[in-house]
């Protein structure tokens, strides 16, 4: 399966990081470093957790946020697609991943009450077209 080979590729690229694993979730995969959820693998694309500062690096390279559909609305998460040139360079990807892990470690996770939203097909949206 293409998603399995992409998942294995990303995990191999991040092999310098201890305790990184992919966990199946909502038709995609979440990336964890220890207890910190820092990345999303979906449809052959990699997204890392961002904050206001790190988001600027992604937007400057034209990379959009992770989005999903819930109850007919497009929802945007604080994860941005990793640029392809970064994905191809293990050392650079590891540096970006460490930053995402740091963001994940400093922001407490929110758990929704009741059912978790099912992530349907994510779409890349441009910075100006994102919604929260």
C-alpha positions in Angstrom: 0.0 0.0 0.0 1.3 3.5 -0.8 0.5 4.9 2.6 2.4 2.1 4.3 5.5 2.7 2.2 5.3 6.4 2.9 4.9 5.8 6.6 8.0 3.6 6.6 9.9 6.2 4.6 9.1 8.9 7.1 9.9 6.8 10.1 13.2 5.9 8.4 14.0 9.5 7.7 13.3 10.3 11.4 15.3 7.3 12.8 17.7 9.7 14.6 14.9 10.6 17.0 14.3 8.3 19.9 10.9 6.7 20.5 9.2 7.9 17.3 6.2 5.8 16.2 3.2 6.1 13.9 -0.2 5.2 15.3 -3.3 4.6 13.1 -6.0 7.2 13.6 -9.1 8.2 11.7 -7.9 6.8 8.4 -4.5 8.5 8.7 -1.5 8.1 11.1 -0.4 10.2 14.0 3.3 10.6 14.7 4.4 10.5 18.4 7.7 11.1 20.1 7.1 9.6 23.6 3.7 10.9 24.6 3.8 14.0 22.3 1.6 14.0 19.2 3.7 16.0 16.8 2.8 14.9 13.2 0.2 13.6 10.9 0.7 11.3 7.9 -2.2 11.5 5.5 -2.5 10.7 1.8 1.2 10.7 1.2 1.8 14.0 2.9 3.5 14.8 6.2 2.2 17.6 8.5 4.1 18.8 11.7 2.6 20.6 14.7 3.1 24.3 14.6 2.7 27.4 16.7 2.6 31.0 15.6 6.4 31.2 15.2 7.0 28.0 13.4 4.0 28.3 11.2 5.6 31.3 9.5 8.4 29.0 8.1 5.8 26.7 6.5 3.7 29.6 5.1 6.8 31.3 3.7 7.4 28.1 1.7 3.7 27.9 0.5 2.8 25.0 2.7 -0.7 24.9 4.0 -2.4 23.6 7.1 -3.9 20.2 7.7 -7.7 20.4 7.2 -10.5 17.9 7.6 -14.3 17.9 7.2 -16.6 17.7 10.2 -20.4 18.2 10.0 -20.0 19.8 6.6 -17.4 22.3 7.7 -13.7 22.5 6.9 -11.7 22.4 10.1 -8.1 23.6 10.3 -5.6 22.2 12.8 -2.3 23.7 13.9 -0.3 21.2 11.7 1.3 22.3 8.5 2.6 20.3 5.5 6.3 19.7 5.5 8.0 21.0 2.4 9.1 18.2 0.0 12.8 19.3 0.0 12.8 19.0 3.8 11.2 15.6 3.7 14.0 14.3 1.4 16.8 15.4 3.8 16.9 13.3 7.0 19.0 15.8 9.0 16.8 18.7 8.0 13.6 16.8 8.6 14.8 15.7 12.0 15.5 19.4 12.9 11.9 20.4 11.8 10.5 17.4 13.7 12.4 18.4 16.9 10.8 21.8 16.6 7.3 20.2 16.2 7.9 18.0 19.2 8.9 21.0 21.2 5.7 22.8 20.2 3.7 19.6 21.1 5.4 19.4 24.4 4.6 23.0 25.4 1.0 23.0 24.3 -1.3 20.8 26.3 -3.5 18.5 24.2 -7.2 19.1 24.1 -9.6 16.2 24.2 -13.0 16.7 22.8 -16.0 15.4 24.8 -17.9 12.6 23.2 -16.9 11.2 19.8 -13.7 12.3 18.1 -14.2 13.7 14.7 -13.5 11.4 11.8 -10.8 12.8 9.6 -12.0 12.6 6.0 -9.8 13.5 3.1 -7.5 16.3 4.2 -7.0 19.1 1.8 -4.3 21.6 1.4 -5.6 25.1 1.9 -3.7 28.2 1.2 -2.9 30.4 4.2 -5.5 33.0 3.2 -8.2 30.5 2.8 -7.9 28.7 6.1 -10.6 28.7 8.8 -10.5 27.8 12.4 
